[in-house]
Amino acid sequence: MTDAVELDALWDEFHRVVNMTSQELAAWLRVGDAGEPSEPPPSEAGPSTGRHVLAILQKRRTDLTDDDIRTMYEVVDIVSAEEDGENGDGGPGSGDVRLRHRLMALGHDPLKPDR
């Protein structure tokens, strides 16, 4: 279990790396599945982690579950690893559209200016 101080730090870091609003993320998840032969309903659009990030964005910190906390750690780790790789060739800012789209499915747009 995560203590209050650790949860506060995770909450802040998660909201730093997830720089898309819930509306932007929901729209992106729908776009990613648009045109598929059997397009899913909007509530099921996008990868499961992206949908979970969207659900977390709509929660208060006090309502987080252990599963939410695991997903938050996962997203922070993935985005932080990609940000660390950004300084070399192939980072999200270098024009790698597929990488940008994968990160956007987690709520992080590497081309969006810092808040």
VEXMI-634130 format. One record per atom (N, C-alpha, C): x, y, z; atom name; residue in three letters; residue number from 1. Coordinates in Angstrom, 3 decimals. Example, Ala and Ser with C-alpha at 12.3 -4.5 7.8 and 13.67 -1.06 7.14 Angstrom:
(pt (13.190,-5.690,7.800),'N','ALA',1)
(pt (12.300,-4.500,7.800),'CA','ALA',1)
(pt (13.200,-3.300,7.800),'C','ALA',1)
(pt (12.850,-2.250,7.080),'N','SER',2)
(pt (13.670,-1.060,7.140),'CA','SER',2)
(pt (12.900,0.030,7.870),'C','SER',2)
This chain:
(pt (0.846,-1.192,0.000),'N','MET',1)
(pt (0.000,0.000,0.000),'CA','MET',1)
(pt (0.884,1.246,0.000),'C','MET',1)
(pt (0.425,2.263,-0.666),'N','THR',2)
(pt (1.151,3.511,-0.807),'CA','THR',2)
(pt (0.774,4.455,0.335),'C','THR',2)
(pt (1.793,5.064,0.987),'N','ASP',3)
(pt (1.469,6.003,2.065),'CA','ASP',3)
(pt (1.051,7.346,1.473),'C','ASP',3)
(pt (0.547,8.234,2.316),'N','ALA',4)
(pt (-0.035,9.503,1.855),'CA','ALA',4)
(pt (0.982,10.385,1.141),'C','ALA',4)
(pt (2.204,10.447,1.660),'N','VAL',5)
(pt (3.235,11.291,1.044),'CA','VAL',5)
(pt (3.595,10.749,-0.345),'C','VAL',5)
(pt (3.764,9.432,-0.431),'N','GLU',6)
(pt (4.093,8.806,-1.709),'CA','GLU',6)
(pt (2.946,8.984,-2.711),'C','GLU',6)
(pt (1.713,8.848,-2.231),'N','LEU',7)
(pt (0.549,9.020,-3.102),'CA','LEU',7)
(pt (0.455,10.454,-3.606),'C','LEU',7)
(pt (0.737,11.422,-2.737),'N','ASP',8)
(pt (0.734,12.832,-3.167),'CA','ASP',8)
(pt (1.765,13.066,-4.270),'C','ASP',8)
(pt (2.962,12.503,-4.084),'N','ALA',9)
(pt (4.016,12.675,-5.094),'CA','ALA',9)
(pt (3.618,11.997,-6.405),'C','ALA',9)
(pt (3.040,10.793,-6.308),'N','LEU',10)
(pt (2.595,10.082,-7.512),'CA','LEU',10)
(pt (1.499,10.869,-8.222),'C','LEU',10)
(pt (0.528,11.377,-7.473),'N','TRP',11)
(pt (-0.568,12.162,-8.031),'CA','TRP',11)
(pt (-0.022,13.347,-8.825),'C','TRP',11)
(pt (0.931,14.080,-8.208),'N','ASP',12)
(pt (1.511,15.250,-8.868),'CA','ASP',12)
(pt (2.292,14.851,-10.123),'C','ASP',12)
(pt (3.086,13.799,-10.028),'N','GLU',13)
(pt (3.883,13.359,-11.177),'CA','GLU',13)
(pt (2.992,12.834,-12.298),'C','GLU',13)
(pt (1.967,12.077,-11.951),'N','PHE',14)
(pt (1.017,11.566,-12.942),'CA','PHE',14)
(pt (0.368,12.725,-13.693),'C','PHE',14)
(pt (-0.060,13.747,-12.963),'N','HIS',15)
(pt (-0.706,14.880,-13.617),'CA','HIS',15)
(pt (0.292,15.771,-14.359),'C','HIS',15)
(pt (1.574,15.630,-14.064),'N','ARG',16)
(pt (2.583,16.337,-14.855),'CA','ARG',16)
(pt (2.778,15.630,-16.193),'C','ARG',16)
(pt (2.904,14.298,-16.158),'N','VAL',17)
(pt (3.170,13.575,-17.405),'CA','VAL',17)
(pt (1.919,13.420,-18.262),'C','VAL',17)
(pt (0.758,13.329,-17.637),'N','VAL',18)
(pt (-0.491,13.259,-18.404),'CA','VAL',18)
(pt (-0.896,14.711,-18.657),'C','VAL',18)
(pt (-0.428,15.231,-19.788),'N','ASN',19)
(pt (-0.621,16.649,-20.078),'CA','ASN',19)
(pt (-1.812,16.926,-20.994),'C','ASN',19)
(pt (-2.581,15.894,-21.298),'N','MET',20)
(pt (-3.802,16.077,-22.079),'CA','MET',20)
(pt (-4.979,16.127,-21.108),'C','MET',20)
(pt (-5.967,16.927,-21.434),'N','THR',21)
(pt (-7.168,16.966,-20.611),'CA','THR',21)
(pt (-7.972,15.693,-20.838),'C','THR',21)
(pt (-8.920,15.434,-19.972),'N','SER',22)
(pt (-9.755,14.244,-20.154),'CA','SER',22)
(pt (-10.524,14.335,-21.469),'C','SER',22)
(pt (-10.939,15.533,-21.866),'N','GLN',23)
(pt (-11.649,15.697,-23.134),'CA','GLN',23)
(pt (-10.730,15.406,-24.314),'C','GLN',23)
(pt (-9.493,15.902,-24.253),'N','GLU',24)
(pt (-8.537,15.650,-25.329),'CA','GLU',24)
(pt (-8.215,14.160,-25.434),'C','GLU',24)
(pt (-8.015,13.514,-24.289),'N','LEU',25)
(pt (-7.699,12.088,-24.302),'CA','LEU',25)
(pt (-8.870,11.270,-24.824),'C','LEU',25)
(pt (-10.081,11.572,-24.374),'N','ALA',26)
(pt (-11.261,10.836,-24.848),'CA','ALA',26)
(pt (-11.397,10.973,-26.362),'C','ALA',26)
(pt (-11.200,12.175,-26.867),'N','ALA',27)
(pt (-11.295,12.395,-28.317),'CA','ALA',27)
(pt (-10.203,11.616,-29.047),'C','ALA',27)
(pt (-8.986,11.625,-28.503),'N','TRP',28)
(pt (-7.883,10.912,-29.142),'CA','TRP',28)
(pt (-8.150,9.404,-29.161),'C','TRP',28)
(pt (-8.648,8.857,-28.070),'N','LEU',29)
(pt (-8.919,7.422,-28.026),'CA','LEU',29)
(pt (-9.975,7.038,-29.064),'C','LEU',29)
(pt (-10.964,7.905,-29.273),'N','ARG',30)
(pt (-11.984,7.632,-30.296),'CA','ARG',30)
(pt (-11.381,7.706,-31.690),'C','ARG',30)
(pt (-10.503,8.673,-31.925),'N','VAL',31)
(pt (-9.862,8.825,-33.232),'CA','VAL',31)
(pt (-9.015,7.598,-33.550),'C','VAL',31)
(pt (-8.311,7.085,-32.557),'N','GLY',32)
(pt (-7.441,5.933,-32.776),'CA','GLY',32)
(pt (-8.184,4.701,-33.256),'C','GLY',32)
(pt (-9.436,4.567,-32.866),'N','ASP',33)
(pt (-10.225,3.406,-33.267),'CA','ASP',33)
(pt (-11.189,3.708,-34.411),'C','ASP',33)
(pt (-11.230,4.948,-34.853),'N','ALA',34)
(pt (-12.148,5.302,-35.933),'CA','ALA',34)
(pt (-11.742,4.598,-37.218),'C','ALA',34)
(pt (-12.726,4.154,-37.940),'N','GLY',35)
(pt (-12.475,3.522,-39.215),'CA','GLY',35)
(pt (-12.180,2.040,-39.130),'C','GLY',35)
(pt (-12.068,1.511,-37.926),'N','GLU',36)
(pt (-11.861,0.066,-37.787),'CA','GLU',36)
(pt (-13.100,-0.639,-38.330),'C','GLU',36)
(pt (-12.966,-1.866,-38.831),'N','PRO',37)
(pt (-14.114,-2.588,-39.385),'CA','PRO',37)
(pt (-15.294,-2.667,-38.415),'C','PRO',37)
(pt (-15.009,-2.852,-37.150),'N','SER',38)
(pt (-16.081,-2.875,-36.157),'CA','SER',38)
(pt (-15.723,-1.876,-35.066),'C','SER',38)
(pt (-15.959,-0.606,-35.350),'N','GLU',39)
(pt (-15.590,0.480,-34.449),'CA','GLU',39)
(pt (-16.281,0.296,-33.097),'C','GLU',39)
(pt (-15.487,0.317,-31.987),'N','PRO',40)
(pt (-16.080,0.113,-30.671),'CA','PRO',40)
(pt (-16.876,1.333,-30.219),'C','PRO',40)
(pt (-17.772,1.145,-29.246),'N','PRO',41)
(pt (-18.467,2.299,-28.687),'CA','PRO',41)
(pt (-17.452,3.236,-28.027),'C','PRO',41)
(pt (-17.759,4.538,-27.906),'N','PRO',42)
(pt (-16.803,5.499,-27.341),'CA','PRO',42)
(pt (-16.254,5.088,-25.973),'C','PRO',42)
(pt (-17.047,4.443,-25.147),'N','SER',43)
(pt (-16.580,4.061,-23.814),'CA','SER',43)
(pt (-15.565,2.924,-23.863),'C','SER',43)
(pt (-15.431,2.278,-25.029),'N','GLU',44)
(pt (-14.487,1.166,-25.174),'CA','GLU',44)
(pt (-13.390,1.484,-26.196),'C','GLU',44)
(pt (-13.292,2.737,-26.615),'N','ALA',45)
(pt (-12.309,3.124,-27.624),'CA','ALA',45)
(pt (-10.915,3.215,-27.011),'C','ALA',45)
(pt (-9.933,2.836,-27.802),'N','GLY',46)
(pt (-8.550,2.955,-27.387),'CA','GLY',46)
(pt (-8.081,1.790,-26.543),'C','GLY',46)
(pt (-6.781,1.790,-26.209),'N','PRO',47)
(pt (-6.229,0.713,-25.393),'CA','PRO',47)
(pt (-6.754,0.782,-23.959),'C','PRO',47)
(pt (-6.748,-0.347,-23.285),'N','SER',48)
(pt (-7.299,-0.392,-21.922),'CA','SER',48)
(pt (-6.562,0.549,-20.977),'C','SER',48)
(pt (-5.246,0.686,-21.128),'N','THR',49)
(pt (-4.514,1.609,-20.249),'CA','THR',49)
(pt (-4.961,3.043,-20.493),'C','THR',49)
(pt (-5.175,3.416,-21.740),'N','GLY',50)
(pt (-5.658,4.763,-22.045),'CA','GLY',50)
(pt (-7.026,5.026,-21.441),'C','GLY',50)
(pt (-7.899,4.033,-21.518),'N','ARG',51)
(pt (-9.227,4.185,-20.902),'CA','ARG',51)
(pt (-9.113,4.298,-19.391),'C','ARG',51)
(pt (-8.159,3.560,-18.801),'N','HIS',52)
(pt (-7.962,3.631,-17.359),'CA','HIS',52)
(pt (-7.417,5.009,-16.967),'C','HIS',52)
(pt (-6.482,5.556,-17.754),'N','VAL',53)
(pt (-5.968,6.906,-17.501),'CA','VAL',53)
(pt (-7.125,7.903,-17.541),'C','VAL',53)
(pt (-7.997,7.759,-18.519),'N','LEU',54)
(pt (-9.151,8.645,-18.631),'CA','LEU',54)
(pt (-10.023,8.553,-17.378),'C','LEU',54)
(pt (-10.250,7.353,-16.890),'N','ALA',55)
(pt (-11.050,7.174,-15.674),'CA','ALA',55)
(pt (-10.364,7.819,-14.467),'C','ALA',55)
(pt (-9.042,7.690,-14.374),'N','ILE',56)
(pt (-8.296,8.297,-13.259),'CA','ILE',56)
(pt (-8.415,9.809,-13.307),'C','ILE',56)
(pt (-8.333,10.385,-14.504),'N','LEU',57)
(pt (-8.439,11.844,-14.639),'CA','LEU',57)
(pt (-9.782,12.366,-14.144),'C','LEU',57)
(pt (-10.775,11.518,-14.124),'N','GLN',58)
(pt (-12.108,11.929,-13.715),'CA','GLN',58)
(pt (-12.375,11.640,-12.236),'C','GLN',58)
(pt (-11.334,11.198,-11.518),'N','LYS',59)
(pt (-11.476,10.855,-10.101),'CA','LYS',59)
(pt (-10.813,11.892,-9.214),'C','LYS',59)
(pt (-11.241,11.862,-7.947),'N','ARG',60)
(pt (-10.534,12.609,-6.913),'CA','ARG',60)
(pt (-9.462,11.688,-6.347),'C','ARG',60)
(pt (-8.438,12.273,-5.810),'N','ARG',61)
(pt (-7.336,11.499,-5.233),'CA','ARG',61)
(pt (-7.828,10.504,-4.181),'C','ARG',61)
(pt (-8.817,10.894,-3.394),'N','THR',62)
(pt (-9.314,10.025,-2.321),'CA','THR',62)
(pt (-10.080,8.816,-2.849),'C','THR',62)
(pt (-10.451,8.819,-4.128),'N','ASP',63)
(pt (-11.228,7.726,-4.710),'CA','ASP',63)
(pt (-10.372,6.711,-5.469),'C','ASP',63)
(pt (-9.055,6.878,-5.455),'N','LEU',64)
(pt (-8.177,5.980,-6.197),'CA','LEU',64)
(pt (-8.183,4.572,-5.610),'C','LEU',64)
(pt (-8.151,3.589,-6.509),'N','THR',65)
(pt (-8.048,2.191,-6.100),'CA','THR',65)
(pt (-6.590,1.748,-6.244),'C','THR',65)
(pt (-6.270,0.570,-5.730),'N','ASP',66)
(pt (-4.918,0.025,-5.902),'CA','ASP',66)
(pt (-4.596,-0.156,-7.388),'C','ASP',66)
(pt (-5.588,-0.556,-8.180),'N','ASP',67)
(pt (-5.402,-0.712,-9.618),'CA','ASP',67)
(pt (-5.101,0.639,-10.279),'C','ASP',67)
(pt (-5.779,1.693,-9.834),'N','ASP',68)
(pt (-5.501,3.039,-10.341),'CA','ASP',68)
(pt (-4.053,3.422,-10.052),'C','ASP',68)
(pt (-3.612,3.151,-8.837),'N','ILE',69)
(pt (-2.256,3.513,-8.420),'CA','ILE',69)
(pt (-1.228,2.748,-9.253),'C','ILE',69)
(pt (-1.466,1.474,-9.503),'N','ARG',70)
(pt (-0.556,0.690,-10.364),'CA','ARG',70)
(pt (-0.491,1.294,-11.765),'C','ARG',70)
(pt (-1.644,1.675,-12.310),'N','THR',71)
(pt (-1.671,2.273,-13.650),'CA','THR',71)
(pt (-0.949,3.608,-13.656),'C','THR',71)
(pt (-1.121,4.395,-12.612),'N','MET',72)
(pt (-0.433,5.687,-12.531),'CA','MET',72)
(pt (1.080,5.498,-12.534),'C','MET',72)
(pt (1.583,4.539,-11.739),'N','TYR',73)
(pt (3.021,4.246,-11.745),'CA','TYR',73)
(pt (3.475,3.811,-13.134),'C','TYR',73)
(pt (2.693,2.952,-13.780),'N','GLU',74)
(pt (3.045,2.451,-15.104),'CA','GLU',74)
(pt (3.156,3.591,-16.118),'C','GLU',74)
(pt (2.176,4.478,-16.119),'N','VAL',75)
(pt (2.172,5.601,-17.070),'CA','VAL',75)
(pt (3.338,6.540,-16.792),'C','VAL',75)
(pt (3.579,6.870,-15.524),'N','VAL',76)
(pt (4.704,7.738,-15.177),'CA','VAL',76)
(pt (6.016,7.107,-15.635),'C','VAL',76)
(pt (6.188,5.800,-15.410),'N','ASP',77)
(pt (7.420,5.116,-15.819),'CA','ASP',77)
(pt (7.605,5.142,-17.329),'C','ASP',77)
(pt (6.542,4.853,-18.076),'N','ILE',78)
(pt (6.633,4.823,-19.541),'CA','ILE',78)
(pt (6.970,6.207,-20.086),'C','ILE',78)
(pt (6.228,7.215,-19.655),'N','VAL',79)
(pt (6.448,8.569,-20.184),'CA','VAL',79)
(pt (7.813,9.088,-19.752),'C','VAL',79)
(pt (8.210,8.843,-18.509),'N','SER',80)
(pt (9.522,9.306,-18.039),'CA','SER',80)
(pt (10.642,8.650,-18.833),'C','SER',80)
(pt (10.519,7.369,-19.124),'N','ALA',81)
(pt (11.534,6.670,-19.920),'CA','ALA',81)
(pt (11.627,7.280,-21.313),'C','ALA',81)
(pt (10.507,7.615,-21.905),'N','GLU',82)
(pt (10.519,8.228,-23.239),'CA','GLU',82)
(pt (11.079,9.647,-23.185),'C','GLU',82)
(pt (10.773,10.388,-22.121),'N','GLU',83)
(pt (11.325,11.737,-21.981),'CA','GLU',83)
(pt (12.830,11.684,-21.839),'C','GLU',83)
(pt (13.339,10.681,-21.106),'N','ASP',84)
(pt (14.791,10.524,-20.942),'CA','ASP',84)
(pt (15.450,10.237,-22.281),'C','ASP',84)
(pt (14.775,9.510,-23.161),'N','GLY',85)
(pt (15.304,9.187,-24.476),'CA','GLY',85)
(pt (15.136,10.307,-25.479),'C','GLY',85)
(pt (14.430,11.362,-25.095),'N','GLU',86)
(pt (14.112,12.461,-26.005),'CA','GLU',86)
(pt (15.345,13.242,-26.434),'C','GLU',86)
(pt (16.403,13.197,-25.627),'N','ASN',87)
(pt (17.592,13.989,-25.941),'CA','ASN',87)
(pt (18.389,13.420,-27.105),'C','ASN',87)
(pt (18.207,12.127,-27.407),'N','GLY',88)
(pt (18.897,11.521,-28.540),'CA','GLY',88)
(pt (17.980,11.448,-29.736),'C','GLY',88)
(pt (18.452,10.836,-30.789),'N','ASP',89)
(pt (17.618,10.659,-31.981),'CA','ASP',89)
(pt (16.466,9.719,-31.673),'C','ASP',89)
(pt (15.332,9.976,-32.269),'N','GLY',90)
(pt (14.197,9.082,-32.128),'CA','GLY',90)
(pt (13.280,9.396,-30.971),'C','GLY',90)
(pt (13.528,10.462,-30.232),'N','GLY',91)
(pt (12.653,10.824,-29.119),'CA','GLY',91)
(pt (11.339,11.376,-29.628),'C','GLY',91)
(pt (10.362,11.543,-28.743),'N','PRO',92)
(pt (9.033,11.991,-29.159),'CA','PRO',92)
(pt (9.023,13.314,-29.902),'C','PRO',92)
(pt (9.961,14.193,-29.613),'N','GLY',93)
(pt (9.972,15.479,-30.280),'CA','GLY',93)
(pt (10.662,15.456,-31.632),'C','GLY',93)
(pt (11.222,14.323,-32.023),'N','SER',94)
(pt (12.017,14.272,-33.250),'CA','SER',94)
(pt (11.198,13.907,-34.480),'C','SER',94)
(pt (9.893,13.814,-34.335),'N','GLY',95)
(pt (9.074,13.514,-35.492),'CA','GLY',95)
(pt (8.630,12.068,-35.591),'C','GLY',95)
(pt (8.868,11.264,-34.583),'N','ASP',96)
(pt (8.423,9.873,-34.585),'CA','ASP',96)
(pt (6.917,9.859,-34.284),'C','ASP',96)
(pt (6.127,9.825,-35.333),'N','VAL',97)
(pt (4.675,9.933,-35.210),'CA','VAL',97)
(pt (4.093,8.747,-34.444),'C','VAL',97)
(pt (4.602,7.552,-34.713),'N','ARG',98)
(pt (4.062,6.368,-34.012),'CA','ARG',98)
(pt (4.302,6.450,-32.513),'C','ARG',98)
(pt (5.493,6.894,-32.109),'N','LEU',99)
(pt (5.792,7.049,-30.683),'CA','LEU',99)
(pt (4.886,8.107,-30.074),'C','LEU',99)
(pt (4.727,9.212,-30.766),'N','ARG',100)
(pt (3.843,10.271,-30.256),'CA','ARG',100)
(pt (2.430,9.730,-30.074),'C','ARG',100)
(pt (1.938,8.984,-31.027),'N','HIS',101)
(pt (0.581,8.447,-30.937),'CA','HIS',101)
(pt (0.444,7.449,-29.794),'C','HIS',101)
(pt (1.476,6.624,-29.578),'N','ARG',102)
(pt (1.439,5.680,-28.445),'CA','ARG',102)
(pt (1.389,6.438,-27.127),'C','ARG',102)
(pt (2.184,7.495,-27.006),'N','LEU',103)
(pt (2.185,8.290,-25.774),'CA','LEU',103)
(pt (0.864,9.041,-25.597),'C','LEU',103)
(pt (0.302,9.512,-26.698),'N','MET',104)
(pt (-0.985,10.210,-26.609),'CA','MET',104)
(pt (-2.088,9.259,-26.141),'C','MET',104)
(pt (-1.978,7.979,-26.463),'N','ALA',105)
(pt (-2.956,7.000,-25.992),'CA','ALA',105)
(pt (-2.873,6.818,-24.482),'C','ALA',105)
(pt (-1.790,7.327,-23.862),'N','LEU',106)
(pt (-1.634,7.307,-22.410),'CA','LEU',106)
(pt (-1.913,8.676,-21.794),'C','LEU',106)
(pt (-2.261,9.648,-22.640),'N','GLY',107)
(pt (-2.571,10.985,-22.139),'CA','GLY',107)
(pt (-1.414,11.957,-22.172),'C','GLY',107)
(pt (-0.316,11.594,-22.839),'N','HIS',108)
(pt (0.852,12.475,-22.908),'CA','HIS',108)
(pt (1.128,12.856,-24.354),'C','HIS',108)
(pt (1.014,14.140,-24.653),'N','ASP',109)
(pt (1.369,14.633,-25.981),'CA','ASP',109)
(pt (2.736,15.297,-25.869),'C','ASP',109)
(pt (3.783,14.659,-26.397),'N','PRO',110)
(pt (5.134,15.208,-26.258),'CA','PRO',110)
(pt (5.333,16.544,-26.973),'C','PRO',110)
(pt (4.439,16.894,-27.879),'N','LEU',111)
(pt (4.571,18.179,-28.576),'CA','LEU',111)
(pt (3.798,19.301,-27.901),'C','LEU',111)
(pt (3.049,18.959,-26.876),'N','LYS',112)
(pt (2.274,19.969,-26.153),'CA','LYS',112)
(pt (3.209,20.698,-25.182),'C','LYS',112)
(pt (3.149,22.032,-25.161),'N','PRO',113)
(pt (4.039,22.768,-24.253),'CA','PRO',113)
(pt (3.732,22.424,-22.791),'C','PRO',113)
(pt (4.784,22.492,-21.971),'N','ASP',114)
(pt (4.592,22.249,-20.537),'CA','ASP',114)
(pt (3.613,23.259,-19.970),'C','ASP',114)
(pt (2.859,22.761,-18.983),'N','ARG',115)
(pt (1.885,23.650,-18.335),'CA','ARG',115)
(pt (2.572,24.544,-17.335),'C','ARG',115)
